[in-house]
Amino acid sequence: MSGLFLRNFDEDPGGPFAPRGLNGAAPPDEASEPEPVLFDEDEVNMMIADARAAAMAEGKALGSAEAVAELSAALEAQLLGVSENILEELTTLSERIDLHFVQIEKEMVELALGLAERLLPEILSAHGPDLLVARIREGMTKARGNAALRIHVSEAMLPVIEQAAERWRAQDFDHMDIVVSGDPEMADTATRLNWKNGYFEYNLERACDELRSVLRRSVATLKEQSERAE
């Protein structure tokens, strides 16, 4: 049988049946082209598994970063809200503390005023004369070295101060001409000493009145502050 019919034309022809190029030249050698890389089923499955694991890891990392960012933003917003609440609470607490101290101060001043109203008259009555004598003696010490001294007291205290002046003159002021005179307008706890180029004044009753006035004004001021704060 002819060899033509025995040739499988689906296979690459060769030998005398190989196709010829132009002018009978043989066609280029196709064996120089790279052969395709073939993988078996296990290798393909392994590459798919590796690609899936890498994709999952990348997705997990991206999801973790997004979750951390969201959590950080949420925590920052929560901390800001807490800080604002704490600041408001501290402001309210400070106002309450200020009001509390105003109330305490007002109560203390009211207590002091009550004590002054009750005790000062008793002090004036029980110790006023002794305190007056002590202050006159202090004033005479300031006038030491002068030749003359005039002491003004109330008419009720005139006898008491005259007797005291005699004792002082005999003890330490024998060189001084001391004159004691009564003044009907002076309180029993008041005195005025005059000497050349100097004087000394004392009025216990007026000092007590001024103290009570200061306490009353303080109570009124603190009460007004407390009412405004409320």
C-alpha positions in Angstrom: 0.0 0.0 0.0 1.2 3.5 -0.7 2.9 5.1 2.2 0.7 8.1 1.7 -2.2 6.2 3.1 -0.2 4.9 6.0 0.7 8.5 7.2 -1.1 10.1 10.1 -1.6 13.7 9.1 -2.6 14.7 12.7 0.9 14.1 13.8 3.8 16.5 13.1 5.1 15.4 9.6 8.7 14.6 9.3 11.2 13.0 7.0 10.3 13.3 3.4 6.8 14.3 4.2 7.9 17.4 6.3 6.5 20.6 4.9 8.8 22.8 3.0 9.2 26.5 3.1 9.8 28.9 0.5 12.2 27.6 -2.2 12.1 24.2 -0.6 13.6 25.3 2.7 12.6 23.5 5.8 10.3 25.5 8.2 11.7 27.0 11.3 12.5 24.6 14.2 9.5 24.9 16.6 11.4 22.9 19.2 13.1 26.1 20.4 9.9 27.5 21.9 9.5 26.8 25.7 7.4 23.9 26.6 4.3 24.7 28.8 4.8 23.9 32.5 2.3 21.3 33.6 1.2 20.7 37.2 -0.4 17.6 38.7 -3.6 17.8 40.7 -1.8 17.8 44.1 0.4 20.7 43.2 -2.6 22.7 41.9 -4.6 22.0 45.1 -1.6 23.1 47.2 -1.2 26.4 45.2 -5.0 27.0 45.6 -4.7 26.4 49.3 -1.7 28.7 49.7 -3.5 31.5 47.7 -6.6 31.1 49.8 -4.5 31.2 53.1 -2.7 34.3 51.9 -5.9 36.0 51.0 -7.5 35.1 54.3 -4.4 36.4 56.2 -4.5 39.7 54.3 -8.2 40.1 54.8 -7.8 39.3 58.5 -5.0 41.9 58.9 -7.0 44.5 57.0 -10.1 43.7 59.1 -8.0 43.9 62.3 -6.6 47.3 61.3 -10.0 48.6 60.6 -11.4 47.2 63.8 -8.5 48.8 65.8 -9.2 52.1 64.1 -12.9 51.9 64.8 -12.2 50.9 68.4 -9.7 53.7 68.9 -12.2 56.3 67.5 -14.9 54.9 69.8 -12.7 55.0 72.8 -11.6 58.5 72.0 -15.2 59.7 71.7 -16.1 57.9 74.9 -13.1 59.5 76.8 -14.0 62.9 75.5 -17.6 62.5 76.7 -16.4 61.2 80.1 -14.0 64.2 80.4 -16.7 66.6 79.6 -19.0 65.0 82.2 -16.2 65.1 84.8 -15.6 68.8 84.1 -19.3 69.5 84.5 -19.4 67.6 87.7 -16.3 69.3 89.0 -17.8 72.7 88.2 -21.0 71.8 89.9 -19.1 70.5 92.9 -17.0 73.6 93.1 -20.1 75.8 93.1 -21.6 73.6 95.8 -18.4 73.8 97.9 -18.3 77.6 97.5 -21.9 77.8 98.6 -21.2 75.5 101.5 -18.3 77.6 102.7 -20.3 80.7 102.4 -23.0 79.1 104.5 -20.4 78.0 107.1 -18.8 81.5 107.1 -22.2 83.1 107.5 -23.1 80.8 110.4 -19.7 81.5 112.1 -20.1 85.2 111.8 -23.7 85.0 113.1 -22.4 83.0 116.0 -19.7 85.6 116.7 -22.4 88.4 116.5 -24.6 86.5 118.9 -21.7 86.2 121.4 -20.8 89.8 121.0 -24.3 91.0 121.5 -24.5 88.9 124.7 -21.0 89.1 126.2 -19.8 92.7 125.4 -22.3 94.4 127.7 -21.3 92.0 130.5 -17.6 92.7 129.7 -18.2 96.5 129.8 -20.1 96.2 133.1 -17.7 93.8 134.9 -14.3 94.9 133.5 -14.8 98.3 131.9 -13.4 100.3 134.9 -10.3 98.1 135.3 -9.6 98.2 131.6 -9.9 102.0 131.6 -7.4 102.3 134.4 -5.0 100.1 132.6 -5.2 102.1 129.4 -4.8 105.4 131.3 -1.6 104.0 132.9 -0.4 103.0 129.4 -1.1 106.6 128.1 0.9 108.1 131.0 3.9 106.0 130.1 3.7 107.5 126.6 3.6 111.0 128.1 6.6 110.4 130.4 9.1 113.2 130.2 6.4 115.9 130.0 5.9 118.4 132.8 2.1 118.4 132.7 -0.6 115.9 131.8 -4.4 116.3 131.7 -6.7 113.3 132.0 -10.4 113.5 130.8 -12.9 110.8 132.0 -16.6 110.6 132.7 -18.0 112.2 135.8 -18.8 108.8 137.2 -15.2 107.6 136.8 -13.7 110.9 138.1 -13.2 109.8 141.8 -11.7 106.4 140.8 -9.2 108.0 138.4 -8.2 110.8 140.8 -7.3 108.2 143.4 -5.3 106.2 140.9 -3.5 109.4 139.7 -2.4 110.1 143.2 -0.8 106.6 143.4 0.9 107.0 140.0 2.2 110.4 140.9 3.8 109.1 144.1 5.3 106.1 142.4 6.7 107.0 139.0 5.4 110.5 138.0 6.3 112.8 140.9 7.8 115.2 138.4 4.6 115.5 136.4 1.7 117.9 137.1 -1.4 115.6 136.6 -4.9 117.1 136.4 -8.0 114.8 136.2 -11.2 116.4 135.0 -14.7 115.0 134.4 -16.5 115.3 131.1 -20.3 114.7 131.2 -20.3 113.6 127.5 -17.8 110.9 127.9 -18.7 107.2 128.4 -17.6 105.5 131.6 -15.1 103.4 129.6 -13.6 106.3 127.7 -10.7 108.6 128.4 -8.5 111.2 126.7 -5.0 112.2 127.8 -3.4 115.4 126.6 0.2 116.6 127.0 2.4 119.0 125.1 2.5 117.9 121.5 0.7 114.7 122.1 -2.5 112.9 123.2 -3.9 109.4 123.8 -7.5 108.3 123.4 -9.4 105.2 124.5 -13.0 104.2 124.3 -13.9 100.6 125.0 -17.7 101.1 124.5 -17.1 102.6 121.0 -14.8 99.8 120.1 -17.5 97.3 121.1 -20.1 99.1 119.1 -17.8 99.1 116.0 -17.1 95.4 116.4 -20.9 94.7 116.5 -21.4 96.9 113.4 -18.7 95.0 111.5 -20.2 91.7 112.4 -23.7 92.8 111.4 -22.5 94.1 108.0 -20.6 90.8 107.5 -23.7 88.8 108.2 -25.7 90.9 105.8 -23.1 90.5 103.0 -22.8 86.8 103.5 -26.5 86.3 103.5 -26.8 88.2 100.2 -24.0 86.1 98.6 -25.7 82.9 99.8 -29.0 84.0 98.3 -27.4 84.8 94.9 -25.6 81.5 94.8 -28.8 79.6 95.4 
